[in-house]
Amino acid sequence: MDQMPIALQLYTVRDETARDFVGTLRRVAQLGYPAVEFAGYGGFSPGQLAALLAESGLRAASTHVSFASLEGDLSRELDYCQAIGCSALVLPSLPSERRSADGVRALTERLNEIGQRCHERGMIFGYHNHDFELAQSDGTALLDVLLEHTDAPLVSLEFDVYWAAYAGVDPISYLRRWPGRARLIHVKDMAEDRRFAEVGEGILDMPGICRAAQEAGARWYIVEHDRPQIPALESARRSLENLRSILQALESVMNFKDNEPSDG
């Protein structure tokens, strides 16, 4: 199995999973992805999905779960994750009524509680950003408020580099500003017209982003393309191939520096 910690966010192939969930997961595995991030479970029971993952050789890197579901039955969501061997549970976005600095501050205690429950089960709890959390309001970004008012061991960041760049934030600088918080990275590239692009085929500094992510302690690189202009599985294949090349080159450079003789 590929040892690089790469997963595919299944939202990328949502039309395909809607038609054939089982067949699409098998195809994702055939492309060479070692893991997936879920955005819904296709109506399968935990046992059924665990069996499908085992059969295909895929791991469950993480899953997106809405705030309403977390509030509605957190124990059920945790039980499901544990049954399929999922290592991280991610809140994909803030509820609309919480999208203010005061709303985020009021929510952080609950996020810490959810993070504690995940930690007790051996899972990571994270928050996934879009662009609105990084837009400045009175000199403050909502994502900074969230990170400042939650406990680092309990609430991680799934850092979406495309949406950061879309908001005018340099992803590399942001990763370095919050070392240790971004345990999961949404690897998404940007075309010159600011639309989504396959990883490595856009204008973002993907080698630099991957290096900063590695230095920040990221565990998973998660490929996502919100609106592929080519068949989604082909988009996923190209992104995987390009990301592997980027990570292999990065590993070679870092190994060379580690082995470089010191002066004197």
TILUMGU-385936 format. One record per residue: x, y negated, z negated of N, C-alpha, C in turn; residue in one letter; residue number from 0. Coordinates in steps of 0.05 Angstrom, whole numbers, plus 5000, padded with zeros to 4 digits. Atoms other than C-alpha are relative to their C-alpha. Example, Ala and Ser with C-alpha at 12.3 -4.5 7.8 and 13.67 -1.06 7.14 Angstrom:
// residues 2
{node {5018 5024 5000} {5246 5090 4844} {5018 4976 5000} A 0}
{node {4984 5024 5001} {5273 5021 4857} {4985 4978 4986} S 1}
This chain:
// residues 264
{node {5017 5024 5000} {5000 5000 5000} {5018 4975 5000} M 0}
{node {4986 5025 4999} {5023 4929 5015} {5003 4990 4971} D 1}
{node {4995 5008 5027} {5057 4905 4952} {4996 4970 4996} Q 2}
{node {5005 5029 5003} {5044 4831 4966} {4972 4996 4989} M 3}
{node {5026 5004 5013} {4987 4806 4923} {4981 4983 5017} P 4}
{node {5017 5014 4981} {4942 4786 4981} {4972 5013 5000} I 5}
{node {5027 4990 4998} {4866 4792 4982} {4985 4983 5020} A 6}
{node {5018 5015 4982} {4810 4770 5029} {4975 4993 4985} L 7}
{node {5026 5008 5011} {4752 4729 5003} {4979 5009 5021} Q 8}
{node {5019 4988 4981} {4693 4767 5034} {4980 4980 5011} L 9}
{node {5017 5021 4988} {4655 4702 5046} {5009 4995 5029} Y 10}
{node {4990 5003 4973} {4700 4698 5107} {4985 5017 5020} T 11}
{node {5013 4981 4982} {4664 4758 5137} {4971 5005 4991} V 12}
{node {5026 4998 5012} {4596 4745 5106} {4979 5010 5021} R 13}
{node {5019 4991 4980} {4558 4756 5172} {5004 5030 5005} D 14}
{node {4994 4972 4996} {4593 4823 5180} {4990 5017 4977} E 15}
{node {5009 4985 5023} {4579 4846 5109} {4970 5001 4998} T 16}
{node {5029 5000 5000} {4506 4826 5117} {4989 5021 5019} A 17}
{node {5009 4980 4981} {4501 4873 5176} {5008 5028 4991} R 18}
{node {4988 4974 5007} {4545 4929 5150} {5021 4997 4978} D 19}
{node {4982 5006 5022} {4575 4920 5081} {5022 5022 4998} F 20}
{node {4981 4978 5003} {4608 4989 5077} {5020 4999 5023} V 21}
{node {4982 5000 4977} {4636 4987 5148} {5019 4976 5000} G 22}
{node {4982 5024 5000} {4663 4916 5139} {5022 5004 4980} T 23}
{node {4978 4996 5020} {4701 4934 5075} {5020 5020 5011} L 24}
{node {4982 4981 4988} {4730 4994 5111} {5018 4987 5021} R 25}
{node {4985 5014 4980} {4751 4949 5168} {5021 4981 4988} R 26}
{node {4981 5017 5014} {4783 4899 5120} {5024 5016 4991} V 27}
{node {4978 4982 5009} {4824 4956 5091} {5018 5008 5024} A 28}
{node {4985 4992 4976} {4844 4978 5161} {5018 4977 5010} Q 29}
{node {4983 5023 4991} {4870 4908 5176} {5025 4998 4984} L 30}
{node {4977 5000 5017} {4919 4918 5119} {4998 4985 4974} G 31}
{node {5004 5014 5026} {4889 4878 5062} {5000 5021 4978} Y 32}
{node {5000 4982 5023} {4904 4912 4996} {4977 4995 4980} P 33}
{node {5020 5007 5020} {4848 4876 4959} {4980 4980 5012} A 34}
{node {5020 5019 4991} {4785 4834 4966} {4991 4983 4976} V 35}
{node {5014 5016 5020} {4750 4778 4928} {4971 5000 5008} E 36}
{node {5029 4997 4994} {4675 4789 4923} {4986 4973 4998} F 37}
{node {5019 5022 5002} {4621 4737 4936} {4973 5013 5002} A 38}
{node {5024 4983 4999} {4564 4784 4920} {5008 5029 5005} G 39}
{node {4993 4972 4999} {4563 4860 4917} {4983 5017 5019} Y 40}
{node {5014 4985 4979} {4518 4878 4975} {4977 5017 4990} G 41}
{node {5022 4984 5010} {4464 4906 4930} {5009 5027 4989} G 42}
{node {4990 4974 5009} {4509 4964 4908} {5002 5001 4970} F 43}
{node {4996 4996 5028} {4511 4992 4838} {5030 4999 4994} S 44}
{node {4972 4999 5006} {4578 4988 4801} {5013 5026 5008} P 45}
{node {4989 4974 4993} {4589 5062 4811} {5003 5003 5030} G 46}
{node {4998 4998 4971} {4574 5059 4885} {5023 4983 5011} Q 47}
{node {4979 5017 4991} {4621 5000 4895} {5027 5009 4992} L 48}
{node {4974 4989 5009} {4676 5031 4854} {5008 5023 5018} A 49}
{node {4994 4978 4982} {4671 5093 4898} {5009 4990 5027} A 50}
{node {4993 5011 4974} {4674 5051 4961} {5028 4989 5000} L 51}
{node {4973 5011 5003} {4736 5015 4936} {5021 5022 4999} L 52}
{node {4981 4978 5002} {4770 5080 4918} {5003 5014 5027} A 53}
{node {4999 4986 4974} {4753 5111 4986} {5016 4983 5020} E 54}
{node {4987 5018 4981} {4779 5050 5024} {5029 4993 4992} S 55}
{node {4974 5007 5010} {4840 5040 4981} {5003 4970 4992} G 56}
{node {5000 5029 5007} {4820 4968 4965} {4999 4996 4970} L 57}
{node {5003 5009 5028} {4827 4934 4898} {4981 4976 4999} R 58}
{node {5017 5024 5005} {4779 4883 4869} {5018 4979 4986} A 59}
{node {4982 5020 5012} {4825 4823 4859} {4984 4981 4982} A 60}
{node {5016 5019 5015} {4769 4778 4835} {4972 4999 5011} S 61}
{node {5028 5002 4991} {4696 4760 4842} {4990 4972 4993} T 62}
{node {5014 5026 5005} {4655 4695 4847} {4973 5006 4988} H 63}
{node {5025 4997 5014} {4597 4691 4799} {4989 4973 4992} V 64}
{node {5011 5027 5005} {4550 4632 4793} {4997 4995 4971} S 65}
{node {5004 5008 5028} {4541 4593 4729} {4974 5011 4989} F 66}
{node {5026 4989 5009} {4468 4615 4726} {5003 5029 4993} A 67}
{node {4997 4971 5006} {4489 4688 4728} {5017 5004 4975} S 68}
{node {4984 4998 5024} {4542 4677 4675} {4984 4993 4975} L 69}
{node {5018 5007 5022} {4491 4643 4630} {4978 5020 4996} E 70}
{node {5023 4982 5001} {4437 4693 4647} {5006 5026 4986} G 71}
{node {4993 4974 5011} {4473 4757 4629} {5030 5004 5004} D 72}
{node {4971 4998 4998} {4548 4750 4618} {5010 5029 4996} L 73}
{node {4992 4973 5006} {4554 4820 4589} {4997 5018 5025} S 74}
{node {5005 4984 4976} {4524 4850 4652} {5021 4994 5021} R 75}
{node {4979 5007 4980} {4573 4812 4696} {5027 5012 4992} E 76}
{node {4974 4989 5009} {4632 4834 4654} {5000 5030 5003} L 77}
{node {5002 4971 4997} {4608 4906 4653} {5004 5008 5029} D 78}
{node {4998 4994 4972} {4602 4905 4729} {5030 4997 5009} Y 79}
{node {4972 5004 4993} {4672 4876 4737} {5018 5022 4990} C 80}
{node {4984 4979 5012} {4702 4927 4690} {4996 5026 5014} Q 81}
{node {5006 4975 4987} {4668 4984 4726} {5014 5002 5027} A 82}
{node {4987 4999 4974} {4699 4965 4793} {5029 4992 4999} I 83}
{node {4972 5005 5003} {4767 4949 4764} {5008 4972 5008} G 84}
{node {4995 5028 4992} {4761 4874 4778} {5016 4985 4978} C 85}
{node {4982 5013 5019} {4816 4833 4745} {4994 4971 4994} S 86}
{node {5005 5029 5004} {4787 4763 4750} {4971 4993 5008} A 87}
{node {5027 5010 4995} {4719 4730 4746} {5002 4970 5004} L 88}
{node {4996 5028 4992} {4713 4661 4779} {4973 4986 5003} V 89}
{node {5022 5018 4996} {4662 4606 4773} {5005 4984 5026} L 90}
{node {4993 5011 4974} {4657 4582 4845} {4996 4970 5003} P 91}
{node {5006 5029 4998} {4631 4511 4832} {4985 4991 4975} S 92}
{node {5015 5012 5022} {4603 4465 4779} {4970 4998 5007} L 93}
{node {5028 5007 4995} {4527 4461 4772} {4997 4971 5007} P 94}
{node {5002 5027 4990} {4504 4398 4807} {4996 4979 4977} S 95}
{node {5005 5018 5022} {4480 4367 4742} {5024 4995 4982} E 96}
{node {4976 5003 5017} {4549 4374 4711} {5023 4986 5015} R 97}
{node {4979 5012 4983} {4587 4337 4766} {5006 4971 4993} R 98}
{node {4991 5026 5010} {4609 4278 4724} {5020 5006 4978} S 99}
{node {4980 4996 5021} {4665 4268 4673} {4986 5009 4974} A 100}
{node {5014 4993 5025} {4615 4271 4615} {4988 5028 5003} D 101}
{node {5012 4974 4995} {4581 4332 4646} {5021 5022 4998} G 102}
{node {4979 4980 5001} {4647 4369 4653} {5009 5003 4971} V 103}
{node {4991 4998 5029} {4669 4352 4581} {4980 5016 4984} R 104}
{node {5020 4986 5015} {4603 4378 4555} {5000 5030 5006} A 105}
{node {5000 4972 4992} {4613 4443 4593} {5024 5015 4991} L 106}
{node {4975 4986 5004} {4684 4458 4573} {5000 5020 4976} T 107}
{node {5002 4981 5023} {4667 4490 4506} {4988 5027 5009} E 108}
{node {5013 4975 4990} {4622 4540 4542} {5020 5015 5019} R 109}
{node {4980 4987 4983} {4677 4553 4594} {5021 5015 4983} L 110}
{node {4981 4986 5018} {4725 4569 4537} {4988 5025 4989} N 111}
{node {5013 4976 5011} {4674 4617 4508} {4999 5023 5021} E 112}
{node {5000 4980 4979} {4666 4653 4574} {5028 5011 5005} I 113}
{node {4972 4992 4997} {4741 4654 4582} {5009 5019 4978} G 114}
{node {4993 4982 5022} {4748 4686 4513} {4988 5027 5004} Q 115}
{node {5014 4974 4995} {4697 4740 4531} {5015 5016 5022} R 116}
{node {4985 4987 4979} {4736 4755 4595} {5027 5010 4989} C 117}
{node {4974 4993 5012} {4802 4755 4557} {4998 5026 4983} H 118}
{node {5005 4977 5017} {4774 4806 4508} {4997 5026 5017} E 119}
{node {5003 4977 4982} {4760 4852 4568} {5024 5004 5018} R 120}
{node {4976 4998 4984} {4829 4842 4597} {4998 4987 5028} G 121}
{node {5005 5014 4975} {4804 4796 4653} {5008 4971 4999} M 122}
{node {4996 5029 4998} {4822 4727 4677} {4973 4986 5006} I 123}
{node {5023 5016 4993} {4768 4674 4679} {5011 4975 5014} F 124}
{node {4989 5023 4986} {4779 4619 4730} {4978 4982 5011} G 125}
{node {5018 5018 4987} {4747 4559 4763} {5011 4993 5027} Y 126}
{node {4992 5005 4973} {4748 4548 4838} {4991 4972 5008} H 127}
{node {5006 5028 4993} {4752 4476 4863} {4992 4998 5029} N 128}
{node {5005 5010 4973} {4724 4442 4924} {5014 4973 5002} H 129}
{node {4988 5026 4999} {4740 4371 4944} {4989 4980 4980} D 130}
{node {5012 5021 5017} {4691 4334 4899} {5013 4999 4973} F 131}
{node {4988 5001 5026} {4727 4354 4835} {5026 4985 5000} E 132}
{node {4974 5014 4998} {4790 4319 4861} {4997 4972 5010} L 133}
{node {5004 5028 4993} {4758 4255 4885} {5002 4983 4974} A 134}
{node {4995 5017 5023} {4778 4199 4838} {4975 4984 4993} Q 135}
{node {5022 5016 5011} {4724 4168 4794} {5010 4985 4976} S 136}
{node {4988 5016 5022} {4748 4111 4751} {5028 5009 4994} D 137}
{node {4972 4992 5005} {4819 4137 4761} {5003 5029 4990} G 138}
{node {4999 4973 5012} {4800 4207 4737} {4987 5020 5020} T 139}
{node {5012 4979 4984} {4789 4271 4776} {4986 5020 4982} A 140}
{node {5015 4981 5017} {4737 4320 4749} {5016 5025 4994} L 141}
{node {4984 4976 5005} {4786 4378 4758} {5020 4995 4978} L 142}
{node {4981 5006 5022} {4836 4343 4712} {4985 5001 4974} D 143}
{node {5016 5000 5025} {4781 4333 4660} {4995 5029 4992} V 144}
{node {5006 4972 5007} {4763 4407 4664} {5025 5014 4989} L 145}
{node {4975 4986 5009} {4836 4430 4657} {5010 4989 4974} L 146}
{node {4991 5013 5025} {4851 4380 4602} {4984 5009 4976} E 147}
{node {5018 4994 5022} {4791 4401 4560} {4993 5029 4997} H 148}
{node {5002 4972 5005} {4796 4476 4567} {5026 5012 4992} T 149}
{node {4975 4987 5010} {4846 4524 4536} {5013 5015 5023} D 150}
{node {4986 4988 4978} {4899 4545 4585} {5000 5031 5000} A 151}
{node {5000 4970 5000} {4901 4619 4562} {4972 5011 5008} P 152}
{node {5027 4990 4996} {4825 4623 4572} {4988 4992 5026} L 153}
{node {5012 5010 4975} {4808 4582 4633} {5022 4994 5020} V 154}
{node {4980 5004 4979} {4852 4588 4695} {4987 4985 5023} S 155}
{node {5008 5014 4976} {4847 4553 4762} {5003 5018 5024} L 156}
{node {4997 4988 4974} {4832 4586 4828} {5002 4976 5019} E 157}
{node {4995 5025 4987} {4864 4531 4868} {4996 5003 5030} F 158}
{node {5006 4999 4971} {4835 4520 4938} {5017 4978 5013} D 159}
{node {4981 5019 4989} {4892 4486 4976} {4987 4983 5022} V 160}
{node {5013 5016 4979} {4848 4465 5035} {4984 4977 4988} Y 161}
{node {5017 5021 5011} {4798 4428 4992} {5016 4979 4986} W 162}
{node {4983 5020 5013} {4853 4394 4953} {5011 4981 5022} A 163}
{node {4989 5017 4979} {4885 4369 5018} {4977 4983 5012} A 164}
{node {5023 5015 4989} {4816 4349 5044} {4993 4976 4983} Y 165}
{node {5006 5022 5019} {4807 4306 4982} {5023 4980 4999} A 166}
{node {4978 5019 5000} {4874 4272 4996} {5021 5006 4979} G 167}
{node {4981 4992 5021} {4913 4310 4942} {5020 5019 5012} V 168}
{node {4979 4982 4990} {4980 4343 4958} {4999 5026 4983} D 169}
{node {5002 4975 5015} {4971 4417 4939} {5025 5007 4985} P 170}
{node {4974 4993 5013} {5045 4426 4922} {5003 4984 4975} I 171}
{node {4998 5018 5024} {5046 4366 4875} {4981 5008 4978} S 172}
{node {5020 4993 5020} {4982 4389 4841} {5008 5026 4986} Y 173}
{node {4991 4975 5013} {5008 4459 4829} {5023 4995 4981} L 174}
{node {4978 5006 5018} {5071 4431 4799} {4991 4983 4976} R 175}
{node {5011 5016 5022} {5030 4383 4756} {4988 5018 4978} R 176}
{node {5013 4982 5019} {4993 4442 4724} {5013 5028 5001} W 177}
{node {4987 4974 4999} {5044 4498 4717} {4986 5020 4982} P 178}
{node {5013 4978 5015} {5014 4564 4695} {4970 5001 5001} G 179}
{node {5029 5000 5000} {4942 4544 4706} {4988 5014 5025} R 180}
{node {5011 4989 4975} {4932 4567 4779} {5009 5029 5002} A 181}
{node {4994 4971 4999} {4931 4643 4772} {4992 5012 5026} R 182}
{node {5011 4991 4975} {4893 4651 4837} {5002 4977 5020} L 183}
{node {4998 5021 4980} {4905 4613 4902} {4982 5007 5024} I 184}
{node {5015 4997 4975} {4855 4604 4958} {5017 4989 5022} H 185}
{node {4981 5008 4979} {4901 4603 5018} {4983 4994 5025} V 186}
{node {5016 5009 4977} {4865 4563 5072} {5015 4977 5013} K 187}
{node {4985 5020 4986} {4895 4521 5126} {4981 4979 5013} D 188}
{node {5016 5022 4990} {4872 4456 5158} {5010 4993 5028} M 189}
{node {4993 5009 4974} {4870 4438 5232} {5004 4970 5001} A 190}
{node {4995 5029 4998} {4890 4369 5257} {4974 4984 4998} E 191}
{node {5026 5014 5002} {4816 4350 5261} {4986 5004 4973} D 192}
{node {5008 4995 5028} {4809 4371 5187} {4980 5023 4998} R 193}
{node {5016 4975 5002} {4768 4433 5204} {5018 5022 4989} R 194}
{node {4985 4978 5010} {4788 4500 5176} {5017 5013 5022} F 195}
{node {4982 4987 4981} {4845 4538 5210} {5010 5027 4988} A 196}
{node {4987 4976 5010} {4876 4607 5205} {5025 4993 4985} E 197}
{node {4976 5005 5016} {4931 4610 5153} {5025 5000 5018} V 198}
{node {4975 5002 4985} {4997 4587 5183} {4996 4988 5028} G 199}
{node {5005 5011 4973} {4964 4557 5245} {4989 4971 4998} E 200}
{node {5010 5027 5005} {4945 4489 5215} {5023 4981 4993} G 201}
{node {4980 5021 5006} {4980 4428 5189} {5010 5000 4971} I 202}
{node {4991 4999 5028} {4988 4447 5115} {5027 5014 4998} L 203}
{node {4974 4988 5005} {5057 4465 5089} {4997 5026 4985} D 204}
{node {5006 4975 5013} {5040 4537 5075} {5025 5013 4986} M 205}
{node {4977 4989 5015} {5112 4560 5058} {5004 4984 4974} P 206}
{node {4996 5016 5024} {5118 4502 5009} {4978 5005 4979} G 207}
{node {5022 4994 5018} {5049 4516 4980} {5004 5027 4986} I 208}
{node {4996 4973 5011} {5065 4590 4971} {5022 5000 4980} C 209}
{node {4977 5001 5020} {5131 4574 4937} {4991 4987 4975} R 210}
{node {5009 5014 5024} {5098 4524 4890} {4981 5018 4984} A 211}
{node {5019 4982 5013} {5043 4576 4875} {5016 5021 4985} A 212}
{node {4984 4979 5013} {5095 4629 4860} {5014 4989 4975} Q 213}
{node {4987 5013 5023} {5133 4581 4814} {4980 4994 4978} E 214}
{node {5021 5006 5020} {5067 4564 4780} {4988 5025 4987} A 215}
{node {5009 4976 5013} {5054 4637 4763} {4975 5013 5013} G 216}
{node {5024 4988 4987} {5000 4655 4814} {5002 5030 5002} A 217}
{node {5001 4970 4999} {4979 4728 4814} {4990 5010 5027} R 218}
{node {5012 4991 4975} {4939 4731 4879} {4999 4976 5020} W 219}
{node {5005 5018 4978} {4940 4696 4946} {4975 5010 5014} Y 220}
{node {5026 4991 4989} {4868 4699 4971} {4993 4985 5025} I 221}
{node {5006 5012 4974} {4855 4686 5044} {4971 4994 5003} V 222}
{node {5028 5006 4995} {4791 4650 5062} {4999 4981 5024} E 223}
{node {5007 5018 4978} {4763 4617 5124} {4970 4996 5000} H 224}
{node {5028 5005 5004} {4696 4584 5114} {4983 5002 5026} D 225}
{node {5016 5000 4975} {4675 4577 5187} {5019 5008 5024} R 226}
{node {4983 4992 4979} {4718 4618 5235} {4988 4994 5028} P 227}
{node {5009 5006 4973} {4714 4596 5308} {5005 5024 5019} Q 228}
{node {4996 4974 4986} {4736 4666 5331} {4987 5021 4983} I 229}
{node {5012 4979 5017} {4708 4733 5307} {5013 5001 4973} P 230}
{node {4990 5004 5028} {4715 4732 5231} {5021 5021 4993} A 231}
{node {4980 4980 5007} {4753 4798 5226} {5027 4994 5014} L 232}
{node {4975 5008 4986} {4803 4774 5279} {5013 4976 4985} E 233}
{node {4989 5022 5016} {4811 4709 5239} {5014 5011 4975} S 234}
{node {4988 4988 5024} {4824 4750 5177} {5026 5014 5006} A 235}
{node {4976 4985 4992} {4875 4793 5214} {5023 4980 5005} R 236}
{node {4979 5019 4994} {4913 4733 5240} {5011 4986 4975} R 237}
{node {4992 5013 5025} {4914 4699 5172} {5018 5018 4984} S 238}
{node {4984 4981 5016} {4940 4762 5139} {5028 5003 5012} L 239}
{node {4974 4997 4987} {4995 4771 5191} {5018 4976 4995} E 240}
{node {4985 5024 5004} {5017 4699 5185} {5009 4997 4971} N 241}
{node {4994 5004 5028} {5014 4698 5109} {5022 5020 4992} L 242}
{node {4978 4981 5005} {5056 4762 5105} {5027 4990 5009} R 243}
{node {4975 5011 4989} {5109 4730 5149} {5010 4977 4982} S 244}
{node {4992 5023 5017} {5109 4667 5106} {5012 5010 4973} I 245}
{node {4991 4989 5026} {5116 4707 5041} {5025 5016 5002} L 246}
{node {4975 4985 4996} {5169 4752 5069} {5024 4982 5004} Q 247}
{node {4979 5019 4996} {5210 4693 5092} {5007 4986 4973} A 248}
{node {4995 5012 5026} {5201 4660 5024} {5015 5018 4981} L 249}
{node {4986 4981 5017} {5223 4722 4988} {5029 5003 5008} E 250}
{node {4972 4998 4991} {5286 4727 5031} {5016 4975 4991} S 251}
{node {4986 5025 5008} {5304 4654 5017} {5005 5000 4970} V 252}
{node {4996 5000 5029} {5293 4662 4942} {5020 5021 4991} M 253}
{node {4981 4979 5006} {5332 4727 4940} {5028 4991 5006} N 254}
{node {4974 5010 4992} {5389 4693 4977} {5011 4980 4979} F 255}
{node {4992 5021 5020} {5390 4635 4927} {5008 5014 4974} K 256}
{node {4994 4986 5025} {5389 4684 4868} {5027 5013 5002} D 257}
{node {4975 4986 4997} {5449 4721 4897} {5023 4982 5009} N 258}
{node {4979 5019 4991} {5488 4659 4919} {5021 4997 4978} E 259}
{node {4979 5003 5020} {5556 4656 4884} {5001 4972 4989} P 260}
{node {4998 5026 5013} {5564 4600 4834} {5028 4988 5004} S 261}
{node {4974 5013 4997} {5620 4549 4840} {5018 5007 4977} D 262}
{node {4980 4995 5022} {5683 4564 4801} {5001 5029 4993} G 263}
